[in-house]
Amino acid sequence: MNAVSVQELAIQAVDAFHQHGYTERSIEEKEWILLKIVGLHEKRGEKSYNSDVVKQFVQESEKRYENGEINRIYYRFLTKTATYLTELHSTGSINFAKRLVPRLPDYYENLLDGILENEAWGEKARHSVWPFAKAYFGWLHSNGYSDFSEVDESVLRQYLIDCALRMKGSSLDTMKRALKKLCVYLFEVGIGAGLYENLLSFPVPIESKIKRPIPHDEIAAVLNVIDRSTVEGKRDYAMILLAAVTGLRGVDIVGLRFGNIDWRNGEIRITQSKTEKALALPLTTDVGLAIRDYILNGRPKSDLPNIFLRVNAPIRGIGHPILYGQFNGYRAKVGLPKCSFHGLRRALGSNMVISGTPVTTVAQVLGHSELDSTKQYISLDGKHLKECALDFTGIEPVYGGAQ
């Protein structure tokens, strides 16, 4: 395996994840980490796998964990993915036997199966609640509760306290929301003792940061540097332009299928991955031409329904991490620092607000299910926020104490 480039090794690892049945979301998260490791190799001028580079990645991850930048779960996820790459390089394969999770008693396993089969929820809701249900059931089992006959509000409260001791901010809030859904489900199927709405309605303080939208000149510079005479360039140009013009999330762009585009009526119709809500957007001329150019003159021959595909074998759809990597590769070419691909979506949202577009309209375009998600763009409208500032003309400042 020593002659294989680290990039090819990463691709082989992703193929192994697919073959072993990992979910697409899990694969994308692992692929994102592998791209970071590949990028670290490139910074050091290494094309082949280098154990010292991987060790550096692990050490940097450990430092981030010790500094409180990432939690323990994500730290272990980073290092575990790096271990997969090392194992593949050393042995030519990955032993997934160690991934097996201890099985819970049949009572709890049947409940978990019921969650995955619950047709009242969408696929995303089922898979988001399942791991939190697994953790909760495991805690109950380890604490001597063989079923829900003795589980009441006091037991749930103790579990929440235990979670609060090891979780922070958004992780705790996500757990609370999933547990709330779980309690409703259990109550509806006649197992849980109650909905526990009051117990699970506590607010979780989450630090919010105002994230910067990408300026127009930076977007233009990235689009201009793309070589549209190549297959890769045609694909990347279409995807990045699509994000800049429509505000579609990266995960929805890489998942775009032929059936999502109504060429006759000039519309893009999708079901959003994040919200599972339907969204229809106009297919502008420039975006339509870019996608058509890629399909007719660049896209590899394939029966796959995905529009955007990998350039090299094995030919299949691409993941969001690759989209991020390509985007920042072009930014690097024009001397710009790395940034989130989501910044293109923020750029569209903030520009619409600044131009005077009603927040409700912005919400419809961006596919937000709640207005609170759209209101963040108001904070990026510096011009109009200044107009809201109080006028202190005529009020003399006082120094050295109050009067």
C-alpha positions as CSV (number, residue, x, y, z in Angstrom):
1,M,0.0,0.0,0.0
2,N,3.0,2.3,0.3
3,A,2.9,3.3,-3.4
4,V,-0.7,4.5,-3.1
5,S,-1.2,8.3,-2.7
6,V,-2.9,9.5,0.5
7,Q,-5.7,10.9,-1.6
8,E,-6.4,7.5,-3.2
9,L,-6.1,5.9,0.2
10,A,-8.8,8.2,1.5
11,I,-11.1,7.3,-1.5
12,Q,-10.6,3.6,-0.7
13,A,-11.5,4.2,2.9
14,V,-14.7,5.9,1.8
15,D,-15.5,3.0,-0.4
16,A,-15.0,0.7,2.6
17,F,-17.5,2.8,4.6
18,H,-20.1,2.4,1.8
19,Q,-19.5,-1.4,1.6
20,H,-19.9,-1.8,5.3
21,G,-23.3,0.0,5.4
22,Y,-22.6,3.3,7.1
23,T,-25.2,5.9,6.6
24,E,-24.6,8.7,4.0
25,R,-24.4,11.3,6.8
26,S,-21.8,9.2,8.7
27,I,-19.7,8.7,5.5
28,E,-19.8,12.4,4.7
29,E,-18.5,13.3,8.2
30,K,-15.7,10.7,7.9
31,E,-14.9,11.9,4.4
32,W,-14.6,15.5,5.8
33,I,-12.0,14.4,8.3
34,L,-10.1,12.4,5.7
35,L,-9.9,15.5,3.5
36,K,-8.4,17.4,6.4
37,I,-5.7,14.7,6.7
38,V,-5.1,14.8,3.0
39,G,-4.8,18.6,3.1
40,L,-2.3,18.4,5.9
41,H,-0.2,16.1,3.8
42,E,-0.4,18.6,0.9
43,K,0.8,21.4,3.2
44,R,3.9,19.4,4.0
45,G,4.5,18.5,0.4
46,E,3.6,14.8,0.9
47,K,1.7,12.9,-1.7
48,S,2.0,9.4,-0.1
49,Y,0.7,8.4,3.3
50,N,3.0,9.7,6.1
51,S,2.5,8.4,9.6
52,D,4.1,11.6,11.0
53,V,1.5,13.7,9.3
54,V,-1.3,11.6,10.7
55,K,0.3,11.7,14.1
56,Q,0.4,15.5,13.8
57,F,-3.4,15.5,13.0
58,V,-4.1,13.4,16.1
59,Q,-1.9,15.6,18.3
60,E,-3.7,18.8,17.1
61,S,-7.1,17.2,17.7
62,E,-6.0,16.3,21.2
63,K,-4.8,19.8,21.8
64,R,-8.2,21.2,20.6
65,Y,-9.9,18.8,23.0
66,E,-7.7,19.8,26.0
67,N,-8.4,23.5,25.2
68,G,-12.1,22.9,25.2
69,E,-12.6,23.7,21.5
70,I,-14.2,20.3,20.8
71,N,-16.0,17.8,23.0
72,R,-14.8,14.3,23.9
73,I,-17.1,12.6,21.5
74,Y,-15.9,14.6,18.5
75,Y,-12.3,14.2,19.6
76,R,-12.7,10.4,19.6
77,F,-14.5,10.5,16.2
78,L,-11.5,12.5,14.7
79,T,-8.9,10.1,16.1
80,K,-10.9,7.0,15.2
81,T,-11.2,8.1,11.5
82,A,-7.5,8.7,11.4
83,T,-6.9,5.2,12.8
84,Y,-9.1,3.8,9.9
85,L,-6.7,5.4,7.4
86,T,-3.6,4.1,9.2
87,E,-5.1,0.6,9.4
88,L,-6.0,0.6,5.7
89,H,-2.4,1.7,4.8
90,S,-0.8,-0.9,7.0
91,T,-3.0,-3.9,6.2
92,G,-4.9,-3.1,3.0
93,S,-8.3,-3.3,4.8
94,I,-10.3,-2.0,7.7
95,N,-11.5,-4.4,10.4
96,F,-15.0,-3.2,11.3
97,A,-15.6,-6.0,13.8
98,K,-14.5,-3.6,16.6
99,R,-17.3,-1.3,15.7
100,L,-20.0,-3.6,17.0
101,V,-22.1,-2.1,19.8
102,P,-23.2,-4.3,22.7
103,R,-26.7,-5.4,22.2
104,L,-29.4,-4.4,24.7
105,P,-32.0,-6.7,26.0
106,D,-34.7,-7.6,23.5
107,Y,-37.2,-5.3,25.2
108,Y,-35.2,-2.2,24.4
109,E,-34.0,-3.5,21.0
110,N,-37.6,-4.0,19.9
111,L,-38.3,-0.4,21.0
112,L,-35.3,0.8,18.9
113,D,-36.6,-1.2,15.9
114,G,-40.0,0.4,16.4
115,I,-38.4,3.9,16.2
116,L,-36.8,3.1,12.8
117,E,-40.1,1.7,11.5
118,N,-42.2,4.6,12.7
119,E,-43.8,5.9,9.6
120,A,-45.2,9.0,11.3
121,W,-41.7,10.4,11.3
122,G,-39.5,11.2,8.3
123,E,-36.3,9.2,7.8
124,K,-34.1,12.0,9.2
125,A,-36.2,12.3,12.4
126,R,-36.0,8.5,12.9
127,H,-32.3,8.4,12.5
128,S,-31.7,11.5,14.6
129,V,-33.8,10.2,17.6
130,W,-32.5,6.6,17.4
131,P,-28.9,7.2,18.8
132,F,-30.3,9.2,21.7
133,A,-32.9,6.6,22.4
134,K,-30.1,3.9,22.3
135,A,-28.1,5.9,24.9
136,Y,-31.1,6.5,27.2
137,F,-32.2,2.8,27.0
138,G,-28.6,1.7,27.7
139,W,-28.5,4.0,30.8
140,L,-31.8,2.6,32.0
141,H,-30.6,-1.0,31.6
142,S,-27.3,-0.3,33.4
143,N,-29.3,1.3,36.3
144,G,-31.5,-1.8,36.7
145,Y,-34.6,-0.8,34.8
146,S,-35.5,-3.9,32.7
147,D,-38.6,-2.1,31.3
148,F,-40.6,1.2,31.6
149,S,-42.9,-0.1,34.4
150,E,-40.9,1.8,37.0
151,V,-39.6,4.7,34.9
152,D,-41.2,7.9,36.0
153,E,-40.4,11.6,36.0
154,S,-37.8,11.3,38.8
155,V,-35.8,8.7,36.7
156,L,-35.9,10.9,33.6
157,R,-34.8,13.8,35.7
158,Q,-31.8,11.9,37.0
159,Y,-30.8,10.9,33.4
160,L,-31.0,14.6,32.4
161,I,-28.7,15.5,35.3
162,D,-26.2,12.9,34.3
163,C,-26.3,14.2,30.7
164,A,-25.9,17.8,31.8
165,L,-22.6,16.8,33.6
166,R,-21.0,15.6,30.4
167,M,-22.8,17.7,27.7
168,K,-22.7,21.4,26.9
169,G,-24.6,23.8,24.8
170,S,-25.9,22.5,21.5
171,S,-25.2,18.9,22.3
172,L,-27.4,19.1,25.4
173,D,-30.1,20.9,23.5
174,T,-30.1,18.3,20.7
175,M,-30.4,15.5,23.2
176,K,-33.3,17.2,25.0
177,R,-35.2,17.7,21.7
178,A,-34.6,14.1,20.7
179,L,-35.7,12.9,24.1
180,K,-38.9,15.0,23.9
181,K,-39.8,13.3,20.6
182,L,-39.0,9.9,22.1
183,C,-41.3,10.5,25.1
184,V,-44.1,11.4,22.8
185,Y,-43.6,8.3,20.7
186,L,-43.4,6.0,23.8
187,F,-46.6,7.6,25.2
188,E,-48.4,7.2,21.9
189,V,-47.6,3.5,21.7
190,G,-48.7,3.0,25.3
191,I,-45.3,2.4,26.9
192,G,-44.2,5.7,28.5
193,A,-45.8,7.0,31.6
194,G,-46.1,10.6,30.3
195,L,-45.1,13.2,27.8
196,Y,-43.0,15.1,30.4
197,E,-43.4,18.3,28.5
198,N,-42.6,20.5,31.5
199,L,-39.5,18.6,32.4
200,L,-38.2,18.6,28.8
201,S,-38.9,22.3,28.1
202,F,-36.0,23.8,30.0
203,P,-34.0,26.4,28.0
204,V,-30.4,25.5,27.1
205,P,-28.0,28.5,26.8
206,I,-26.2,28.2,23.5
207,E,-23.5,30.7,22.4
208,S,-24.4,32.1,19.1
209,K,-21.9,33.7,16.8
210,I,-22.7,36.0,13.8
211,K,-21.1,34.2,10.9
212,R,-19.7,36.2,8.0
213,P,-21.3,36.0,4.6
214,I,-18.9,35.8,1.6
215,P,-18.5,39.2,-0.1
216,H,-19.5,39.5,-3.8
217,D,-16.0,40.2,-4.9
218,E,-14.7,37.0,-3.4
219,I,-17.5,34.9,-5.0
220,A,-16.7,36.5,-8.4
221,A,-13.0,35.8,-7.9
222,V,-13.7,32.1,-7.2
223,L,-16.0,31.7,-10.1
224,N,-13.5,33.4,-12.5
225,V,-10.5,31.2,-11.4
226,I,-12.3,28.0,-12.3
227,D,-11.1,26.4,-15.5
228,R,-14.4,25.6,-17.2
229,S,-12.7,23.8,-20.1
230,T,-12.2,20.7,-17.8
231,V,-14.8,18.2,-16.6
232,E,-14.0,19.1,-13.0
233,G,-14.2,22.8,-13.7
234,K,-17.6,22.5,-15.4
235,R,-19.0,20.6,-12.5
236,D,-17.6,22.9,-9.8
237,Y,-18.6,26.0,-11.5
238,A,-22.2,24.8,-11.8
239,M,-22.3,23.8,-8.1
240,I,-20.8,27.0,-6.8
241,L,-22.9,29.2,-9.0
242,L,-26.0,27.3,-8.0
243,A,-25.2,28.0,-4.3
244,A,-24.5,31.7,-4.9
245,V,-27.6,32.3,-7.0
246,T,-30.2,30.1,-5.3
247,G,-28.9,29.8,-1.7
248,L,-29.3,26.0,-1.7
249,R,-27.4,24.2,1.0
250,G,-24.4,22.2,0.0
251,V,-26.0,18.9,1.0
252,D,-28.9,19.6,-1.3
253,I,-26.7,20.6,-4.2
254,V,-24.6,17.4,-4.1
255,G,-27.8,15.4,-3.8
256,L,-29.5,17.1,-6.7
257,R,-31.1,14.7,-9.2
258,F,-32.3,15.0,-12.8
259,G,-35.9,14.7,-11.5
260,N,-35.4,17.8,-9.4
261,I,-35.1,20.1,-12.4
262,D,-38.1,21.1,-14.4
263,W,-36.4,22.5,-17.6
264,R,-39.7,23.3,-19.3
265,N,-41.0,25.5,-16.5
266,G,-37.6,26.7,-15.3
267,E,-37.8,25.4,-11.7
268,I,-35.7,23.5,-9.2
269,R,-37.9,21.4,-6.9
270,I,-36.4,19.5,-4.0
271,T,-37.2,18.1,-0.6
272,Q,-34.6,19.8,1.7
273,S,-32.3,17.4,3.6
274,K,-32.3,19.5,6.7
275,T,-36.0,20.3,7.2
276,E,-37.6,17.6,5.0
277,K,-39.8,20.4,3.6
278,A,-40.5,20.9,-0.1
279,L,-38.9,23.8,-1.8
280,A,-39.3,25.3,-5.3
281,L,-36.9,27.8,-6.7
282,P,-36.5,29.5,-10.2
283,L,-33.9,28.1,-12.4
284,T,-32.1,31.2,-13.6
285,T,-30.6,31.3,-17.1
286,D,-27.0,31.5,-15.9
287,V,-27.4,28.5,-13.6
288,G,-29.3,26.5,-16.1
289,L,-26.6,27.1,-18.8
290,A,-23.9,26.0,-16.4
291,I,-25.7,22.8,-15.3
292,R,-26.5,22.0,-19.0
293,D,-22.9,22.5,-20.0
294,Y,-21.7,20.1,-17.4
295,I,-24.4,17.5,-18.2
296,L,-23.8,17.6,-21.9
297,N,-20.0,18.2,-22.1
298,G,-18.5,17.0,-18.8
299,R,-20.6,14.6,-16.8
300,P,-19.2,11.0,-16.9
301,K,-21.5,8.5,-18.6
302,S,-23.6,6.9,-15.8
303,D,-27.1,5.7,-15.1
304,L,-27.0,7.3,-11.7
305,P,-29.8,9.8,-11.0
306,N,-27.4,12.2,-9.4
307,I,-26.5,15.2,-11.5
308,F,-23.1,15.9,-10.0
309,L,-20.6,12.9,-10.0
310,R,-17.0,12.2,-9.2
311,V,-14.5,12.8,-11.9
312,N,-12.5,9.6,-11.3
313,A,-13.5,6.0,-10.7
314,P,-15.4,4.7,-8.9
315,I,-18.1,7.0,-10.5
316,R,-20.7,7.9,-8.0
317,G,-22.3,10.9,-6.4
318,I,-20.1,13.3,-4.4
319,G,-20.3,14.2,-0.8
320,H,-20.6,17.6,0.8
321,P,-17.0,17.5,2.2
322,I,-15.7,17.2,-1.4
323,L,-17.7,20.3,-2.3
324,Y,-16.2,22.2,0.6
325,G,-12.7,21.0,-0.4
326,Q,-13.1,22.1,-4.0
327,F,-14.5,25.4,-3.1
328,N,-11.7,26.3,-0.7
329,G,-9.2,25.0,-3.3
330,Y,-10.3,27.7,-5.6
331,R,-10.2,30.3,-2.8
332,A,-6.6,29.3,-2.1
333,K,-5.8,29.9,-5.8
334,V,-6.8,33.6,-5.5
335,G,-5.2,34.0,-2.1
336,L,-8.3,33.8,0.0
337,P,-8.5,32.0,3.4
338,K,-10.7,29.0,4.0
339,C,-14.3,29.5,4.8
340,S,-17.6,27.6,5.1
341,F,-19.4,26.8,1.8
342,H,-22.5,27.8,3.7
343,G,-21.2,31.4,3.5
344,L,-22.6,31.5,0.0
345,R,-26.1,30.9,1.4
346,R,-25.5,33.6,4.0
347,A,-24.4,36.0,1.3
348,L,-27.7,35.6,-0.6
349,G,-29.8,35.9,2.6
350,S,-28.0,39.0,3.9
351,N,-28.0,40.7,0.5
352,M,-31.8,40.1,0.2
353,V,-32.4,41.7,3.6
354,I,-30.1,44.6,2.9
355,S,-31.9,45.3,-0.4
356,G,-35.2,45.6,1.5
357,T,-36.7,42.1,0.8
358,P,-39.2,41.2,3.5
359,V,-37.9,38.6,6.0
360,T,-40.9,36.4,5.1
361,T,-39.8,36.3,1.5
362,V,-36.2,35.6,2.4
363,A,-37.5,32.7,4.6
364,Q,-39.4,31.3,1.6
365,V,-36.4,31.5,-0.7
366,L,-34.0,29.9,1.7
367,G,-36.5,27.3,2.7
368,H,-36.5,28.1,6.4
369,S,-39.3,26.4,8.4
370,E,-39.1,29.1,11.2
371,L,-38.6,32.9,10.9
372,D,-36.1,32.8,13.7
373,S,-33.7,31.1,11.3
374,T,-34.0,34.0,8.9
375,K,-33.8,36.8,11.5
376,Q,-30.0,36.1,11.9
377,Y,-29.5,37.9,8.6
378,I,-30.9,41.1,10.0
379,S,-27.8,41.3,12.3
380,L,-25.7,41.4,9.1
381,D,-27.5,44.5,7.8
382,G,-25.1,47.0,9.2
383,K,-26.5,50.0,7.3
384,H,-30.0,49.7,8.6
385,L,-28.9,48.7,12.1
386,K,-27.1,52.0,12.3
387,E,-30.3,53.8,11.5
388,C,-31.8,52.2,14.6
389,A,-29.1,53.5,16.9
390,L,-30.1,56.2,19.4
391,D,-29.0,59.7,18.7
392,F,-26.9,61.0,21.7
393,T,-26.5,64.5,20.2
394,G,-26.6,67.1,23.0
395,I,-25.9,64.6,25.8
396,E,-22.6,65.4,27.3
397,P,-20.5,62.4,28.5
398,V,-19.7,62.3,32.2
399,Y,-16.4,61.1,33.4
400,G,-15.3,60.1,36.9
401,G,-18.7,59.0,38.3
402,A,-22.4,59.5,37.8
403,Q,-24.2,62.8,38.3
